[in-house]
Amino acid sequence: MEKKKKRKGLFQYAQFSAIGISNAAVDIGTLNLLLYFFPTDERVMLTTYNTISYCLAVANSYIWNVLITFRDSAKGSGKQRIAFVLQGLVSLGVNNLVFIGGNTLFQAVGVPGWLRYNLAKGVAMFLSFTASFFMIKYFVFKDSHLNKEK
């Protein structure tokens, strides 16, 4: 039984990762469009752009993860929606802190604007993606039937 549970976890992570690619396209695409049409180096505006792009990616993530990755445990209940929003806010905080911190660090070492924004965004996405997976798997869409089997 433990082996089956482990395989399911790896398969879920693979599905979550594939959906993560579409989230990355939404996230990076939106951020770059905002920076293209409304260029800025101001931290408040960068944080705003990052928040907008991240929220669109989270909406994409919720839809696809409910339909695919966690369909067996996603009930669409109010409790799950609240838990998803809470984990999204925590992940957004991680994402914004790493994005702004990374941007500041890359700027200090002389990395040009477009490249530093995208490098910082990549690091921020990876760290918030990892945190998000574990929060979603173990708190938002946790398998209640697995707890009964123990």
DSSP file (Angstrom, degrees, kcal/mol; ACC not computed):
  #  RESIDUE AA STRUCTURE BP1 BP2  ACC     N-H-->O    O-->H-N    N-H-->O    O-->H-N    TCO  KAPPA ALPHA  PHI   PSI    X-CA   Y-CA   Z-CA
    1    1 A M     >        0   0    0      0, 0.0     4,-2.0     0, 0.0     5,-0.2   0.000 360.0 360.0 360.0 -37.5    0.0    0.0    0.0
    2    2 A E  H  >  +     0   0    0      1,-0.2     4,-2.1     2,-0.2     5,-0.1   0.872 360.0  53.3 -63.7 -37.7    2.9    2.4    0.8
    3    3 A K  H  > S+     0   0    0      2,-0.2     4,-2.5     1,-0.2    -1,-0.2   0.903 108.5  49.0 -64.7 -42.2    4.3    1.8   -2.7
    4    4 A K  H  > S+     0   0    0      1,-0.2     4,-2.4     2,-0.2    -2,-0.2   0.899 110.9  50.5 -63.6 -41.4    1.0    2.7   -4.4
    5    5 A K  H  X S+     0   0    0     -4,-2.0     4,-2.0     2,-0.2    -1,-0.2   0.887 110.7  49.4 -63.4 -40.7    0.8    5.9   -2.3
    6    6 A K  H  X S+     0   0    0     -4,-2.1     4,-2.2     2,-0.2    -2,-0.2   0.916 111.0  49.1 -66.4 -44.2    4.4    6.8   -3.3
    7    7 A R  H  X S+     0   0    0     -4,-2.5     4,-2.7     1,-0.2     5,-0.2   0.910 110.2  51.6 -61.1 -42.8    3.6    6.2   -7.0
    8    8 A K  H  X S+     0   0    0     -4,-2.4     4,-2.6     1,-0.2    -1,-0.2   0.899 108.9  51.0 -62.0 -40.1    0.5    8.3   -6.8
    9    9 A G  H  X S+     0   0    0     -4,-2.0     4,-2.2     2,-0.2    -1,-0.2   0.904 111.5  46.9 -63.7 -41.9    2.5   11.1   -5.1
   10   10 A L  H  X S+     0   0    0     -4,-2.2     4,-2.2     2,-0.2    -2,-0.2   0.902 112.8  49.4 -66.3 -41.1    5.1   11.1   -7.9
   11   11 A F  H  X S+     0   0    0     -4,-2.7     4,-2.5     2,-0.2    -2,-0.2   0.906 111.1  50.0 -64.1 -41.9    2.4   11.0  -10.6
   12   12 A Q  H  X S+     0   0    0     -4,-2.6     4,-3.1     1,-0.2    -2,-0.2   0.907 109.4  51.2 -62.5 -41.2    0.6   13.9   -8.9
   13   13 A Y  H  X S+     0   0    0     -4,-2.2     4,-2.3     2,-0.2    -2,-0.2   0.899 109.9  50.1 -63.5 -39.6    3.9   15.9   -8.8
   14   14 A A  H  X S+     0   0    0     -4,-2.2     4,-2.3     2,-0.2    -2,-0.2   0.918 113.6  45.2 -63.9 -44.1    4.4   15.2  -12.5
   15   15 A Q  H  X S+     0   0    0     -4,-2.5     4,-2.5     2,-0.2     5,-0.2   0.936 113.0  50.4 -63.2 -46.0    0.9   16.4  -13.3
   16   16 A F  H  X S+     0   0    0     -4,-3.1     4,-1.9     1,-0.2    -2,-0.2   0.878 110.5  50.8 -59.1 -39.4    1.3   19.4  -11.1
   17   17 A S  H  X S+     0   0    0     -4,-2.3     4,-1.3     2,-0.2    -1,-0.2   0.902 108.4  50.7 -66.8 -41.9    4.6   20.1  -12.9
   18   18 A A  H  X S+     0   0    0     -4,-2.3     4,-1.1     1,-0.2     3,-0.5   0.918 112.5  46.2 -62.5 -42.9    3.0   19.9  -16.3
   19   19 A I  H  X S+     0   0    0     -4,-2.5     4,-2.3     1,-0.2    -1,-0.2   0.861 105.2  63.2 -65.8 -33.8    0.3   22.3  -15.2
   20   20 A G  H  X S+     0   0    0     -4,-1.9     4,-2.6    -5,-0.2    -1,-0.2   0.823  95.8  58.6 -58.8 -32.3    3.1   24.4  -13.7
   21   21 A I  H  X S+     0   0    0     -4,-1.3     4,-2.0    -3,-0.5    -1,-0.2   0.917 107.5  45.3 -64.7 -42.5    4.4   24.9  -17.2
   22   22 A S  H  X S+     0   0    0     -4,-1.1     4,-2.1     2,-0.2    -2,-0.2   0.883 112.6  51.9 -68.0 -35.7    1.1   26.5  -18.3
   23   23 A N  H  X S+     0   0    0     -4,-2.3     4,-3.2     2,-0.2    -2,-0.2   0.907 107.9  52.2 -63.4 -40.8    1.1   28.6  -15.2
   24   24 A A  H  X>S+     0   0    0     -4,-2.6     4,-3.1     2,-0.2     5,-0.5   0.898 107.7  51.5 -62.2 -41.0    4.7   29.7  -16.0
   25   25 A A  H  X5S+     0   0    0     -4,-2.0     4,-1.9     2,-0.2     5,-0.3   0.921 114.0  43.6 -62.6 -43.1    3.6   30.8  -19.4
   26   26 A V  H  X5S+     0   0    0     -4,-2.1     4,-2.3     3,-0.2     5,-0.2   0.940 118.5  45.0 -64.7 -47.1    0.7   32.8  -18.0
   27   27 A D  H  X5S+     0   0    0     -4,-3.2     4,-2.3     2,-0.2    -2,-0.2   0.960 120.4  36.3 -64.0 -56.4    2.9   34.3  -15.2
   28   28 A I  H  X5S+     0   0    0     -4,-3.1     4,-2.8     2,-0.2     5,-0.2   0.901 117.5  53.2 -67.1 -41.4    5.9   35.2  -17.3
   29   29 A G  H  X<S+     0   0    0     -4,-1.9     4,-2.3    -5,-0.5    -1,-0.2   0.933 111.7  44.5 -59.8 -47.2    3.9   36.2  -20.3
   30   30 A T  H  X S+     0   0    0     -4,-2.3     4,-2.6    -5,-0.3     5,-0.2   0.929 113.7  50.1 -63.9 -46.0    1.7   38.6  -18.2
   31   31 A L  H  X S+     0   0    0     -4,-2.3     4,-2.5    -5,-0.2    -2,-0.2   0.934 113.0  46.2 -58.8 -47.0    4.7   40.1  -16.4
   32   32 A N  H  X S+     0   0    0     -4,-2.8     4,-2.2     2,-0.2    -1,-0.2   0.866 111.1  51.9 -67.5 -36.0    6.6   40.7  -19.6
   33   33 A L  H  X S+     0   0    0     -4,-2.3     4,-2.6    -5,-0.2     5,-0.3   0.931 111.4  47.4 -63.5 -44.5    3.6   42.2  -21.3
   34   34 A L  H  X S+     0   0    0     -4,-2.6     4,-2.6     1,-0.2    -2,-0.2   0.920 114.1  46.9 -62.1 -43.0    3.1   44.6  -18.4
   35   35 A L  H  < S+     0   0    0     -4,-2.5    -1,-0.2    -5,-0.2    -2,-0.2   0.838 112.6  51.0 -68.2 -32.1    6.8   45.5  -18.4
   36   36 A Y  H  < S+     0   0    0     -4,-2.2    -2,-0.2    -5,-0.2    -1,-0.2   0.939 119.9  33.1 -68.8 -47.7    6.7   46.0  -22.2
   37   37 A F  H  < S+     0   0    0     -4,-2.6    -2,-0.2     1,-0.2    -3,-0.2   0.788 134.6  26.9 -81.4 -28.1    3.7   48.3  -22.2
   38   38 A F  S  < S-     0   0    0     -4,-2.6    -1,-0.2    -5,-0.3    -2,-0.2  -0.557  82.5-164.0-134.0  68.9    4.4   50.0  -18.9
   39   39 A P        +     0   0    0      0, 0.0     2,-0.3     0, 0.0    -3,-0.1  -0.209  21.2 154.6 -59.1 142.6    8.2   49.9  -18.2
   40   40 A T        -     0   0    0      1,-0.1    -2,-0.1    -5,-0.1    -5,-0.0  -0.986  42.8-164.8-161.7 156.7    9.3   50.6  -14.7
   41   41 A D        +     0   0    0     -2,-0.3     2,-0.3     5,-0.0    -1,-0.1   0.255  58.0 120.9-121.0   2.6   12.0   50.0  -12.1
   42   42 A E     >  -     0   0    0      1,-0.1     4,-2.7     2,-0.0     5,-0.2  -0.517  62.3-139.4 -73.3 131.4    9.9   51.1   -9.2
   43   43 A R  H  > S+     0   0    0     -2,-0.3     4,-2.7     1,-0.2     5,-0.2   0.871 100.4  53.6 -59.0 -40.2    9.5   48.4   -6.5
   44   44 A V  H  > S+     0   0    0      2,-0.2     4,-2.1     1,-0.2    -1,-0.2   0.926 113.0  42.8 -63.7 -43.7    5.8   49.1   -5.9
   45   45 A M  H  > S+     0   0    0      2,-0.2     4,-3.0     1,-0.2     5,-0.2   0.903 113.7  51.5 -70.2 -39.5    4.9   48.8   -9.6
   46   46 A L  H  X S+     0   0    0     -4,-2.7     4,-2.7     1,-0.2    -2,-0.2   0.911 111.3  48.2 -61.7 -41.1    7.1   45.7  -10.0
   47   47 A T  H  X S+     0   0    0     -4,-2.7     4,-2.5    -5,-0.2    -1,-0.2   0.895 111.8  50.3 -65.0 -39.8    5.3   44.2   -7.0
   48   48 A T  H  X S+     0   0    0     -4,-2.1     4,-2.5    -5,-0.2    -2,-0.2   0.939 112.4  46.1 -63.1 -47.5    2.0   45.1   -8.6
   49   49 A Y  H  X S+     0   0    0     -4,-3.0     4,-2.6     1,-0.2     5,-0.2   0.920 113.8  49.1 -61.0 -43.9    2.9   43.6  -11.9
   50   50 A N  H  X S+     0   0    0     -4,-2.7     4,-2.6    -5,-0.2    -1,-0.2   0.892 110.8  50.5 -63.1 -39.9    4.2   40.5  -10.2
   51   51 A T  H  X S+     0   0    0     -4,-2.5     4,-2.7     2,-0.2    -2,-0.2   0.917 111.2  48.1 -65.1 -43.5    1.0   40.2   -8.2
   52   52 A I  H  X S+     0   0    0     -4,-2.5     4,-2.0     2,-0.2    -2,-0.2   0.950 115.1  44.4 -61.0 -49.7   -1.2   40.5  -11.2
   53   53 A S  H  X S+     0   0    0     -4,-2.6     4,-1.8     1,-0.2    -2,-0.2   0.898 114.7  49.4 -64.2 -39.5    0.8   37.9  -13.2
   54   54 A Y  H  X S+     0   0    0     -4,-2.6     4,-2.6    -5,-0.2    -1,-0.2   0.921 108.9  51.9 -65.9 -43.7    0.9   35.6  -10.2
   55   55 A C  H  X S+     0   0    0     -4,-2.7     4,-2.2     1,-0.2    -1,-0.2   0.884 108.9  50.4 -62.9 -38.5   -2.8   35.8   -9.5
   56   56 A L  H  X S+     0   0    0     -4,-2.0     4,-2.0     2,-0.2    -1,-0.2   0.900 111.5  48.7 -64.8 -39.4   -3.7   35.0  -13.1
   57   57 A A  H  X S+     0   0    0     -4,-1.8     4,-2.6     2,-0.2    -2,-0.2   0.884 109.6  52.3 -66.5 -38.4   -1.3   32.0  -12.9
   58   58 A V  H  X S+     0   0    0     -4,-2.6     4,-2.9     2,-0.2    -2,-0.2   0.899 107.9  51.0 -64.9 -40.5   -2.9   30.9   -9.6
   59   59 A A  H  X S+     0   0    0     -4,-2.2     4,-2.1     2,-0.2    -1,-0.2   0.930 112.0  47.5 -61.6 -44.3   -6.4   31.0  -11.2
   60   60 A N  H  X S+     0   0    0     -4,-2.0     4,-2.2     1,-0.2     5,-0.2   0.916 112.3  50.7 -59.5 -44.5   -5.1   28.9  -14.1
   61   61 A S  H  X S+     0   0    0     -4,-2.6     4,-2.9     1,-0.2     5,-0.3   0.919 108.3  51.1 -60.7 -46.5   -3.5   26.5  -11.5
   62   62 A Y  H  X S+     0   0    0     -4,-2.9     4,-2.2     1,-0.2     5,-0.3   0.937 110.8  48.2 -59.6 -48.0   -6.7   26.1   -9.5
   63   63 A I  H  X S+     0   0    0     -4,-2.1     4,-1.8     1,-0.2    -1,-0.2   0.951 117.8  39.4 -58.9 -52.1   -8.8   25.2  -12.5
   64   64 A W  H  X>S+     0   0    0     -4,-2.2     4,-2.3     1,-0.2     5,-0.6   0.857 115.0  51.3 -71.4 -35.7   -6.4   22.6  -13.9
   65   65 A N  I  <>S+     0   0    0     -4,-2.9     5,-3.0    -5,-0.2    -1,-0.2   0.866 111.0  48.4 -71.2 -33.9   -5.4   21.1  -10.6
   66   66 A V  I  <5S+     0   0    0     -4,-2.2     8,-0.2    -5,-0.3    -2,-0.2   0.905 118.0  41.7 -67.8 -40.5   -9.1   20.6   -9.6
   67   67 A L  I  <5S+     0   0    0     -4,-1.8    -2,-0.2    -5,-0.3    -1,-0.2   0.794 135.8   5.6 -77.1 -28.4   -9.9   19.1  -12.9
   68   68 A I  I ><5S+     0   0    0     -4,-2.3     3,-1.0    -5,-0.1     4,-0.2   0.751 124.2  38.5-121.0 -70.6   -6.8   16.9  -13.3
   69   69 A T  I 3 <S+     0   0    0     -5,-0.6     3,-0.2     1,-0.3    -3,-0.2   0.895 130.0  20.0 -63.3 -47.8   -4.1   16.6  -10.5
   70   70 A F  T >><S+     0   0    0     -5,-3.0     4,-2.2     1,-0.2     3,-0.9  -0.045  81.0 126.3-114.6  30.8   -6.3   16.5   -7.4
   71   71 A R  T <4 S+     0   0    0     -3,-1.0    -1,-0.2     1,-0.3    -2,-0.1   0.795  72.5  56.3 -61.8 -28.7   -9.7   15.5   -8.9
   72   72 A D  T 34 S+     0   0    0     -3,-0.2    -1,-0.3    -4,-0.2    -2,-0.1   0.785 121.8  26.0 -73.5 -26.3  -10.0   12.5   -6.5
   73   73 A S  T <4 S+     0   0    0     -3,-0.9     2,-0.8    68,-0.1    -2,-0.2   0.485  95.5 100.8-116.1  -5.4   -9.7   14.7   -3.5
   74   74 A A     <  +     0   0    0     -4,-2.2    67,-0.1    -8,-0.2    69,-0.0  -0.735  37.3 169.4 -84.8 113.2  -10.9   18.1   -4.8
   75   75 A K        -     0   0    0     -2,-0.8    -1,-0.2     2,-0.1     3,-0.1   0.602  42.8-128.4 -97.1 -14.8  -14.5   18.5   -3.6
   76   76 A G        +     0   0    0      1,-0.2    -2,-0.1     2,-0.0   -10,-0.0   0.719  54.1 158.4  71.5  20.2  -14.8   22.2   -4.5
   77   77 A S     >  -     0   0    0      1,-0.1     4,-2.3     4,-0.0    -1,-0.2  -0.274  57.2-111.9 -74.0 163.1  -16.0   22.9   -1.0
   78   78 A G  H  > S+     0   0    0      1,-0.2     4,-2.5     2,-0.2     5,-0.2   0.879 118.9  55.5 -59.7 -39.2  -15.9   26.3    0.6
   79   79 A K  H  > S+     0   0    0      1,-0.2     4,-2.5     2,-0.2    -1,-0.2   0.917 108.8  46.7 -61.8 -44.4  -13.3   25.0    3.0
   80   80 A Q  H  > S+     0   0    0      2,-0.2     4,-2.7     1,-0.2    -2,-0.2   0.900 111.6  51.3 -65.7 -40.0  -11.0   23.9    0.2
   81   81 A R  H  X S+     0   0    0     -4,-2.3     4,-2.5     2,-0.2    -2,-0.2   0.918 111.7  46.8 -63.2 -42.6  -11.5   27.2   -1.7
   82   82 A I  H  X S+     0   0    0     -4,-2.5     4,-2.6     2,-0.2    -2,-0.2   0.925 113.1  49.0 -64.2 -44.3  -10.5   29.1    1.5
   83   83 A A  H  X S+     0   0    0     -4,-2.5     4,-2.5     1,-0.2     5,-0.2   0.889 111.0  51.0 -62.5 -38.9   -7.5   26.9    2.0
   84   84 A F  H  X S+     0   0    0     -4,-2.7     4,-2.3     2,-0.2    -2,-0.2   0.920 110.8  47.9 -64.8 -43.4   -6.5   27.3   -1.6
   85   85 A V  H  X S+     0   0    0     -4,-2.5     4,-2.2     2,-0.2    -2,-0.2   0.918 111.9  50.4 -63.2 -42.8   -6.8   31.1   -1.3
   86   86 A L  H  X S+     0   0    0     -4,-2.6     4,-2.2     2,-0.2    -2,-0.2   0.926 112.0  45.8 -62.3 -45.0   -4.7   31.0    1.9
   87   87 A Q  H  X S+     0   0    0     -4,-2.5     4,-2.7     1,-0.2    -1,-0.2   0.872 111.2  54.8 -65.8 -34.0   -2.0   28.9    0.4
   88   88 A G  H  X S+     0   0    0     -4,-2.3     4,-2.4    -5,-0.2    -2,-0.2   0.887 107.3  49.3 -63.8 -38.8   -2.1   31.2   -2.7
   89   89 A L  H  X S+     0   0    0     -4,-2.2     4,-2.2     2,-0.2    -2,-0.2   0.900 112.0  48.0 -67.8 -40.6   -1.5   34.2   -0.4
   90   90 A V  H  X S+     0   0    0     -4,-2.2     4,-2.3     2,-0.2    -2,-0.2   0.945 114.4  46.3 -63.4 -46.8    1.4   32.6    1.3
   91   91 A S  H  X S+     0   0    0     -4,-2.7     4,-3.0     1,-0.2    -2,-0.2   0.866 110.1  54.1 -64.2 -36.2    2.9   31.6   -2.1
   92   92 A L  H  X S+     0   0    0     -4,-2.4     4,-3.1     2,-0.2     5,-0.2   0.908 107.5  50.8 -63.0 -41.6    2.3   35.1   -3.4
   93   93 A G  H  X S+     0   0    0     -4,-2.2     4,-2.5     2,-0.2     5,-0.2   0.931 112.5  45.8 -60.7 -45.7    4.2   36.5   -0.4
   94   94 A V  H  X S+     0   0    0     -4,-2.3     4,-2.6     2,-0.2     5,-0.3   0.938 114.4  49.4 -60.0 -47.2    7.1   34.1   -1.2
   95   95 A N  H  X S+     0   0    0     -4,-3.0     4,-2.6     1,-0.2    -2,-0.2   0.925 113.1  44.7 -60.7 -47.9    6.9   35.0   -4.9
   96   96 A N  H  X S+     0   0    0     -4,-3.1     4,-2.7     2,-0.2     5,-0.3   0.917 114.0  49.2 -65.4 -43.6    6.9   38.8   -4.3
   97   97 A L  H  X S+     0   0    0     -4,-2.5     4,-2.6    -5,-0.2     5,-0.2   0.931 116.0  42.3 -61.8 -45.6    9.7   38.7   -1.7
   98   98 A V  H  X S+     0   0    0     -4,-2.6     4,-3.2    -5,-0.2     5,-0.3   0.902 114.9  51.2 -69.3 -40.0   12.0   36.5   -3.9
   99   99 A F  H  X S+     0   0    0     -4,-2.6     4,-2.5    -5,-0.3    -2,-0.2   0.952 116.4  38.9 -62.0 -50.3   11.1   38.5   -7.1
  100  100 A I  H  X S+     0   0    0     -4,-2.7     4,-2.4     2,-0.2    -2,-0.2   0.919 119.5  47.6 -68.0 -43.1   11.9   41.9   -5.5
  101  101 A G  H  X S+     0   0    0     -4,-2.6     4,-2.4    -5,-0.3    -2,-0.2   0.925 114.6  46.1 -63.3 -44.6   14.9   40.5   -3.6
  102  102 A G  H  X S+     0   0    0     -4,-3.2     4,-3.1    -5,-0.2     5,-0.3   0.907 111.7  51.5 -63.6 -42.5   16.3   38.8   -6.7
  103  103 A N  H  X S+     0   0    0     -4,-2.5     4,-2.2    -5,-0.3    -2,-0.2   0.917 111.4  47.8 -60.5 -43.8   15.7   41.8   -8.8
  104  104 A T  H  X S+     0   0    0     -4,-2.4     4,-2.1     2,-0.2    -2,-0.2   0.917 114.0  47.0 -63.2 -44.7   17.6   44.0   -6.3
  105  105 A L  H  X S+     0   0    0     -4,-2.4     4,-1.3     2,-0.2    -2,-0.2   0.940 113.8  46.4 -63.4 -48.7   20.4   41.5   -6.1
  106  106 A F  H  <>S+     0   0    0     -4,-3.1     5,-2.8     1,-0.2    -1,-0.2   0.853 111.8  52.2 -64.7 -34.1   20.7   41.1   -9.9
  107  107 A Q  H ><5S+     0   0    0     -4,-2.2     3,-1.5    -5,-0.3    -1,-0.2   0.899 105.1  56.0 -66.2 -40.0   20.6   44.9  -10.3
  108  108 A A  H 3<5S+     0   0    0     -4,-2.1    -1,-0.2     1,-0.3    -2,-0.2   0.809 108.3  47.6 -63.3 -30.2   23.4   45.3   -7.8
  109  109 A V  T 3<5S-     0   0    0     -4,-1.3    -1,-0.3    -5,-0.1    -2,-0.2   0.340 123.7-103.8 -95.2   8.1   25.6   43.0   -9.9
  110  110 A G  T < 5 +     0   0    0     -3,-1.5    -3,-0.2     1,-0.2    -2,-0.1   0.684  60.4 159.9  86.6  20.1   24.8   44.9  -13.1
  111  111 A V      < -     0   0    0     -5,-2.8    -1,-0.2    -6,-0.1    -2,-0.1  -0.621  47.0-108.8 -74.4 130.0   22.4   42.5  -14.8
  112  112 A P     >  -     0   0    0      0, 0.0     4,-2.9     0, 0.0     5,-0.3  -0.178  31.9-102.9 -60.0 153.7   20.3   44.4  -17.4
  113  113 A G  H  > S+     0   0    0      1,-0.2     4,-2.6     2,-0.2     5,-0.2   0.863 113.7  42.8 -44.8 -63.3   16.6   45.1  -16.7
  114  114 A W  H  > S+     0   0    0      1,-0.2     4,-1.9     2,-0.2    -1,-0.2   0.904 118.5  46.0 -58.6 -43.8   14.8   42.6  -18.9
  115  115 A L  H  > S+     0   0    0      1,-0.2     4,-2.6     2,-0.2    -1,-0.2   0.912 113.0  48.9 -66.4 -42.5   17.1   39.7  -18.0
  116  116 A R  H  X S+     0   0    0     -4,-2.9     4,-2.7     2,-0.2     5,-0.2   0.890 109.3  52.7 -67.7 -37.3   17.1   40.5  -14.3
  117  117 A Y  H  X S+     0   0    0     -4,-2.6     4,-2.3    -5,-0.3    -1,-0.2   0.936 114.1  42.8 -60.0 -45.2   13.3   40.7  -14.2
  118  118 A N  H  X S+     0   0    0     -4,-1.9     4,-2.3    -5,-0.2    -2,-0.2   0.854 114.0  49.7 -74.4 -34.5   13.1   37.3  -15.8
  119  119 A L  H  X S+     0   0    0     -4,-2.6     4,-2.2     2,-0.2     5,-0.2   0.943 114.1  45.8 -64.6 -47.1   15.9   35.7  -13.7
  120  120 A A  H  X S+     0   0    0     -4,-2.7     4,-2.5     1,-0.2    -2,-0.2   0.902 113.1  50.6 -61.9 -40.5   14.3   37.0  -10.5
  121  121 A K  H  X S+     0   0    0     -4,-2.3     4,-2.9    -5,-0.2    -1,-0.2   0.903 108.4  52.6 -64.5 -41.0   10.9   35.8  -11.7
  122  122 A G  H  X S+     0   0    0     -4,-2.3     4,-2.2     2,-0.2    -2,-0.2   0.925 111.9  44.2 -61.0 -46.0   12.2   32.3  -12.5
  123  123 A V  H  X S+     0   0    0     -4,-2.2     4,-2.3     2,-0.2     5,-0.2   0.920 114.8  50.0 -64.3 -43.6   13.7   31.9   -9.0
  124  124 A A  H  X S+     0   0    0     -4,-2.5     4,-2.5    -5,-0.2     5,-0.3   0.906 110.8  49.3 -62.2 -42.1   10.5   33.3   -7.5
  125  125 A M  H  X S+     0   0    0     -4,-2.9     4,-2.7     2,-0.2     5,-0.2   0.920 110.3  50.5 -64.1 -43.7    8.3   30.9   -9.5
  126  126 A F  H  X S+     0   0    0     -4,-2.2     4,-2.1    -5,-0.2    -2,-0.2   0.936 114.3  42.9 -61.3 -47.2   10.4   27.9   -8.6
  127  127 A L  H  X S+     0   0    0     -4,-2.3     4,-2.1     1,-0.2    -1,-0.2   0.906 118.1  43.7 -69.1 -41.1   10.4   28.6   -4.8
  128  128 A S  H  X S+     0   0    0     -4,-2.5     4,-2.6    -5,-0.2    -1,-0.2   0.854 112.1  55.0 -73.0 -31.8    6.7   29.5   -4.7
  129  129 A F  H  X S+     0   0    0     -4,-2.7     4,-2.4    -5,-0.3    -2,-0.2   0.925 109.8  46.3 -61.8 -46.0    5.8   26.5   -6.9
  130  130 A T  H  X S+     0   0    0     -4,-2.1     4,-1.7    -5,-0.2    -2,-0.2   0.935 114.9  45.6 -64.3 -47.0    7.5   24.1   -4.6
  131  131 A A  H  X S+     0   0    0     -4,-2.1     4,-2.1     1,-0.2    -1,-0.2   0.912 112.6  52.7 -61.4 -42.2    5.9   25.6   -1.5
  132  132 A S  H  X S+     0   0    0     -4,-2.6     4,-3.0     1,-0.2     5,-0.3   0.899 104.3  55.1 -62.1 -43.3    2.5   25.7   -3.3
  133  133 A F  H  X S+     0   0    0     -4,-2.4     4,-3.0     1,-0.2     5,-0.2   0.946 111.4  43.4 -56.8 -49.6    2.7   22.0   -4.2
  134  134 A F  H  X S+     0   0    0     -4,-1.7     4,-2.3     1,-0.2     5,-0.3   0.879 115.0  48.7 -68.0 -37.1    3.2   20.8   -0.6
  135  135 A M  H  X>S+     0   0    0     -4,-2.1     4,-1.8    -5,-0.2     5,-1.6   0.916 115.4  44.7 -67.4 -40.8    0.6   23.2    0.8
  136  136 A I  I  <>S+     0   0    0     -4,-3.0     5,-3.2     3,-0.2    -2,-0.2   0.939 116.9  44.9 -67.4 -46.3   -2.0   22.1   -1.8
  137  137 A K  I  <5S+     0   0    0     -4,-3.0     6,-0.3    -5,-0.3    -2,-0.2   0.916 125.1  29.6 -65.2 -43.7   -1.2   18.4   -1.5
  138  138 A Y  I  <5S+     0   0    0     -4,-2.3    -1,-0.2    -5,-0.2    -2,-0.2   0.613 135.5  19.2 -98.4 -12.4   -1.1   18.3    2.3
  139  139 A F  I  <5S+     0   0    0     -4,-1.8    -3,-0.2    -5,-0.3    -2,-0.1   0.705 126.0  35.8-123.8 -40.8   -3.5   21.0    3.3
  140  140 A V  I   <S+     0   0    0     -5,-1.6    -3,-0.2    -4,-0.2    -4,-0.2   0.970 133.4  14.3 -83.9 -57.4   -5.9   22.0    0.5
  141  141 A F  S   <S+     0   0    0     -5,-3.2    -1,-0.2    -6,-0.1    -4,-0.1  -0.151  83.5 160.9-111.8  37.2   -6.6   18.8   -1.3
  142  142 A K        -     0   0    0      1,-0.1     2,-0.9    -3,-0.1    -4,-0.1  -0.299  49.3-108.3 -61.3 143.5   -5.4   16.2    1.2
  143  143 A D     >  -     0   0    0     -6,-0.3     4,-1.0     1,-0.2     3,-0.5  -0.632  31.2-171.8 -76.9 105.3   -6.7   12.8    0.7
  144  144 A S  H  > S+     0   0    0     -2,-0.9     4,-1.0     1,-0.2    -1,-0.2   0.819  84.1  58.9 -68.7 -30.0   -9.2   12.2    3.5
  145  145 A H  H  > S+     0   0    0      1,-0.2     4,-1.1     2,-0.2    -1,-0.2   0.784  98.9  59.1 -71.7 -24.1   -9.6    8.5    2.6
  146  146 A L  H  > S+     0   0    0     -3,-0.5     4,-0.8     1,-0.2    -1,-0.2   0.867 100.7  55.6 -69.0 -34.7   -5.8    8.0    3.1
  147  147 A N  H  < S+     0   0    0     -4,-1.0     3,-0.4     1,-0.2    -1,-0.2   0.840 105.7  52.0 -65.1 -32.1   -6.1    9.1    6.7
  148  148 A K  H  < S+     0   0    0     -4,-1.0    -1,-0.2     1,-0.2    -2,-0.2   0.790 101.9  60.3 -73.8 -28.8   -8.8    6.4    7.3
  149  149 A E  H  <        0   0    0     -4,-1.1    -1,-0.2     1,-0.2    -2,-0.2   0.731 360.0 360.0 -73.0 -21.4   -6.6    3.6    5.9
  150  150 A K     <        0   0    0     -4,-0.8    -1,-0.2    -3,-0.4    -2,-0.1   0.486 360.0 360.0 -67.2 360.0   -3.9    4.2    8.5
